[in-house]
């Protein structure tokens, strides 16, 4: 039996935010729509893929669909989802497939097994939708927000796509609903029910997430992120001598003091040590290799730039900084009163939660150059998690 799929991609997806509609947002290095199209274009049970798009999105669609097989020329959608599906059904009239699936572009995690179940269900029942059991208790409320009924949870299903039908009955149901002005039918099962057809439910998938809100996009990114199994630790150490001045920079915070710190940049020993610790975990040289003191552009530079650079090197490799630990070694100034401000500033620079930043201070019991109040030292460690590289 010939089976086509209509992918509804004409919406604007304003609830997810972003500069482009959600179906064109990139997750895991690939647009949502391309991920969805690839599922159907590569599935052996699908013969043709008809995409319904917004007229303003032709260039975005061309990029999303580039090189994929089975894609038909896209068509413009209607004023709502119901109108867009009708347009897709009409566009398939010349092919007149036996079966048709209808899928939301913003569900990029459907599996090939779900598609196969949908095709089988359409052939067996004529109209079928994937559904998952509802785990929360559901309440019906009136216009004032008062509960009027508690449906039996065992009989409830949360319905997904792809929804699956015999082509001609679905097309006729949509045409009948359009002619009757029956608006507000939120899915194709509802159109079939309105037209008097029975609709079966087959097993859906809990991971078949629909991207609707910003939190959904964040969840999708996490789901596609490779496991960060390569755990590394780097260390850093730095020293700067006191010089003229009325404050010292420690951990990105200006601390009033009777002297300053000498250095080519702002001489922030804390951020310098942290930068070296992060770069060390990456096996990516040290602060001097990337920001040599012989280069005049770094004269007087703020050291937050150095640490932010190191953090970006981690992100560029698909990793995260899991923990930073900084120890400041000096007799004076007193670090304790500024500890929380330092932690907050470091968290801001690297984009990490505050509870993953540790700052401590100690003295050398008046021994050595720090004990003689000649300068400040800092040592740091950084724990970095990276995707494990394929040994091949």
Number of C-alpha atoms within 10 A of each C-alpha: 11 15 22 26 27 27 28 24 27 26 21 16 18 14 12 18 15 12 9 15 21 26 27 25 19 16 18 14 11 12 20 25 27 22 24 23 26 19 16 27 20 14 16 9 17 22 19 21 25 22 29 27 24 20 12 10 16 14 9 16 20 12 13 21 20 10 10 13 15 18 19 12 11 21 18 18 23 18 11 14 21 22 16 25 26 24 19 26 24 14 19 21 12 7 10 16 18 15 24 33 26 23 26 22 28 25 22 25 20 23 16 15 12 18 24 14 19 27 27 17 23 25 19 13 15 22 28 29 27 24 20 17 16 14 11 7 11 13 14 11 12 10 6 6 8 10 11 10 11 11 12 10 14 10 8 15 16 13 20 22 27 27 28 34 30 22 23 17 16 25 23 15 20 25 17 15 19 15 9 9 9 13 12 11 16 11 17 27 23 14 24 23 14 16 16 10 16 13 19 17 19 19 17 25 18 13 13 19 18 18 24 16 14 15 11 14 21 12 13 20 15 13 14 12 15 14 14 15 12 12 16 17 19 20 21 24 21 19 21 18 18 19 15 10 13 13 16 25 20 24 27 24 20 14 18 13 14 14 16 21 25 18 18 16 18 21 25 27 28 30 30 28 30 31 29 29 30 33 27 22 23 22 12 14 13 20 23 11 9 13 14 14 15 10 9 12 12 16 14 12 15 16 23 22 13 21 25 17 19 25 22 17 17 19 13 10 12 16 24 22 23 17 19 26 19 25 19 23 22 24 22 16 16 13 19 13 10 15 18 15 14 22 24 18 18 27 18 15 17 18 14 18 14 15 11 13 20 19 20 15 15 15 15 13 11 12 11 10 15 22 17 13 16 16 21 27 20 25 22 26 24 26 19 25 23 22 16 14 9 5 4 3
